[in-house]
Amino acid sequence: MTEKELEKHNFLNWCRYADADELENAKWKNHEIWERLYSEYANEIEVINRTKQMYESVSHHEIGMQKFDLSLKISI
């Protein structure tokens, strides 16, 4: 794994698991680095954000993940 690939992997994993406060703090404290990484990986970050929103929506509606996974398999 090259240094660039490692940077991408670490940044995207951090974005996946960071909460909203951590993301905002990073934007303000490390603005230049954040802008560079965000612009490079905007598409991947958008996928992460959509996944988080879908997961939150499912968990708030008390639909079991097992039922949700089954419905996805059926629709494919």
PASEBA-1860 file (N, C-alpha, C; in nm, 3 decimals):
! residues 76
1> MTEKELEK> 0.085/-0.117/0.000/0.000/0.000/0.000/0.090/0.124/0.000 ~ 0.067/0.211/-0.095/0.147/0.332/-0.103/0.104/0.431/0.005 ~ 0.185/0.534/0.021/0.152/0.635/0.121/0.020/0.707/0.087 ~ -0.002/0.731/-0.040/-0.126/0.796/-0.086/-0.248/0.708/-0.058 ~ -0.236/0.578/-0.084/-0.345/0.486/-0.057/-0.374/0.475/0.092 ~ -0.269/0.476/0.172/-0.284/0.471/0.317/-0.353/0.596/0.368 ~ -0.315/0.712/0.314/-0.379/0.837/0.353/-0.528/0.834/0.320 ~ -0.561/0.787/0.201/-0.702/0.777/0.159/-0.778/0.682/0.251
9> HNFLNWCR> -0.722/0.566/0.275/-0.785/0.466/0.361/-0.811/0.522/0.501 ~ -0.711/0.585/0.560/-0.725/0.640/0.695/-0.828/0.753/0.699 ~ -0.825/0.842/0.601/-0.918/0.955/0.599/-1.062/0.907/0.583 ~ -1.084/0.814/0.490/-1.221/0.766/0.468/-1.272/0.686/0.587 ~ -1.188/0.608/0.651/-1.230/0.538/0.772/-1.264/0.635/0.882 ~ -1.183/0.738/0.896/-1.211/0.839/0.999/-1.345/0.907/0.969 ~ -1.370/0.943/0.843/-1.498/1.006/0.806/-1.615/0.912/0.834 ~ -1.595/0.784/0.814/-1.701/0.687/0.835/-1.743/0.681/0.981
17> YADADELE> -1.646/0.687/1.073/-1.677/0.666/1.214/-1.681/0.793/1.298 ~ -1.644/0.906/1.242/-1.647/1.031/1.318/-1.791/1.081/1.332 ~ -1.818/1.142/1.447/-1.951/1.201/1.462/-1.948/1.344/1.408 ~ -2.062/1.410/1.409/-2.074/1.543/1.350/-1.983/1.645/1.417 ~ -1.969/1.637/1.550/-1.882/1.731/1.620/-1.736/1.714/1.581 ~ -1.692/1.590/1.568/-1.554/1.564/1.528/-1.526/1.615/1.386 ~ -1.622/1.597/1.299/-1.606/1.646/1.162/-1.596/1.799/1.159 ~ -1.682/1.866/1.233/-1.677/2.012/1.238/-1.546/2.063/1.298
25> NAKWKNHE> -1.500/2.000/1.405/-1.373/2.040/1.466/-1.257/2.024/1.367 ~ -1.257/1.916/1.293/-1.150/1.894/1.195/-1.153/1.999/1.085 ~ -1.272/2.037/1.043/-1.285/2.139/0.938/-1.225/2.272/0.983 ~ -1.243/2.308/1.110/-1.194/2.435/1.161/-1.047/2.431/1.200 ~ -1.003/2.323/1.262/-0.866/2.315/1.311/-0.765/2.287/1.200 ~ -0.802/2.208/1.104/-0.712/2.168/0.996/-0.774/2.201/0.861 ~ -0.811/2.326/0.843/-0.889/2.367/0.726/-0.820/2.332/0.594 ~ -0.693/2.362/0.579/-0.623/2.338/0.453/-0.616/2.189/0.420
33> IWERLYSE> -0.582/2.109/0.520/-0.573/1.964/0.499/-0.710/1.907/0.469 ~ -0.810/1.953/0.545/-0.948/1.906/0.525/-0.994/1.935/0.382 ~ -0.972/2.057/0.336/-1.016/2.096/0.201/-0.948/2.011/0.094 ~ -0.819/1.984/0.110/-0.747/1.903/0.013/-0.801/1.760/0.009 ~ -0.814/1.700/0.126/-0.862/1.562/0.132/-1.007/1.551/0.088 ~ -1.089/1.647/0.131/-1.230/1.643/0.095/-1.248/1.657/-0.056 ~ -1.172/1.747/-0.117/-1.186/1.765/-0.262/-1.138/1.642/-0.338 ~ -1.035/1.575/-0.288/-0.984/1.455/-0.354/-1.080/1.337/-0.342
41> YANEIEVI> -1.148/1.326/-0.230/-1.229/1.207/-0.202/-1.377/1.240/-0.183 ~ -1.424/1.343/-0.248/-1.562/1.389/-0.231/-1.663/1.280/-0.268 ~ -1.638/1.206/-0.374/-1.733/1.102/-0.416/-1.745/0.993/-0.311 ~ -1.632/0.950/-0.257/-1.633/0.846/-0.155/-1.700/0.894/-0.027 ~ -1.677/1.020/0.008/-1.738/1.078/0.128/-1.889/1.086/0.111 ~ -1.935/1.118/-0.008/-2.079/1.123/-0.035/-2.143/0.986/-0.015 ~ -2.076/0.882/-0.059/-2.127/0.745/-0.038/-2.134/0.714/0.111 ~ -2.032/0.753/0.185/-2.030/0.731/0.330/-2.146/0.805/0.395
49> NRTKQMYE> -2.168/0.930/0.355/-2.277/1.009/0.414/-2.414/0.948/0.384 ~ -2.433/0.902/0.262/-2.561/0.838/0.228/-2.582/0.710/0.308 ~ -2.475/0.635/0.325/-2.483/0.511/0.402/-2.519/0.541/0.547 ~ -2.456/0.643/0.605/-2.487/0.682/0.743/-2.633/0.723/0.755 ~ -2.681/0.803/0.661/-2.820/0.849/0.664/-2.917/0.732/0.653 ~ -2.887/0.638/0.565/-2.974/0.522/0.548/-2.976/0.438/0.676 ~ -2.859/0.418/0.735/-2.852/0.340/0.858/-2.930/0.407/0.970 ~ -2.915/0.540/0.984/-2.988/0.613/1.087/-3.138/0.605/1.063
57> SVSHHEIG> -3.178/0.615/0.938/-3.321/0.606/0.904/-3.377/0.470/0.941 ~ -3.304/0.366/0.909/-3.348/0.230/0.939/-3.354/0.209/1.089 ~ -3.253/0.254/1.161/-3.250/0.232/1.305/-3.357/0.314/1.378 ~ -3.393/0.430/1.325/-3.498/0.511/1.389/-3.637/0.453/1.365 ~ -3.654/0.378/1.261/-3.784/0.319/1.232/-3.799/0.180/1.291 ~ -3.703/0.141/1.370/-3.705/0.012/1.440/-3.727/-0.105/1.347 ~ -3.672/-0.095/1.228/-3.674/-0.207/1.135/-3.547/-0.285/1.162 ~ -3.560/-0.411/1.183/-3.442/-0.491/1.208/-3.352/-0.496/1.087
65> MQKFDLSL> -3.223/-0.493/1.110/-3.129/-0.499/0.999/-3.145/-0.629/0.920 ~ -3.181/-0.736/0.987/-3.198/-0.863/0.918/-3.313/-0.851/0.816 ~ -3.423/-0.791/0.855/-3.534/-0.771/0.763/-3.493/-0.681/0.647 ~ -3.418/-0.574/0.678/-3.375/-0.480/0.576/-3.283/-0.550/0.476 ~ -3.187/-0.627/0.526/-3.096/-0.701/0.437/-3.173/-0.797/0.350 ~ -3.271/-0.863/0.403/-3.351/-0.956/0.325/-3.426/-0.883/0.215 ~ -3.481/-0.767/0.244/-3.554/-0.693/0.142/-3.461/-0.648/0.031 ~ -3.337/-0.615/0.063/-3.243/-0.578/-0.042/-3.210/-0.696/-0.131
73> KISI> -3.196/-0.813/-0.073/-3.165/-0.933/-0.151/-3.281/-0.968/-0.244 ~ -3.402/-0.949/-0.196/-3.519/-0.980/-0.277/-3.531/-0.883/-0.394 ~ -3.502/-0.757/-0.370/-3.519/-0.657/-0.475/-3.412/-0.667/-0.582 ~ -3.302/-0.733/-0.553/-3.195/-0.748/-0.652/-3.233/-0.857/-0.743
END
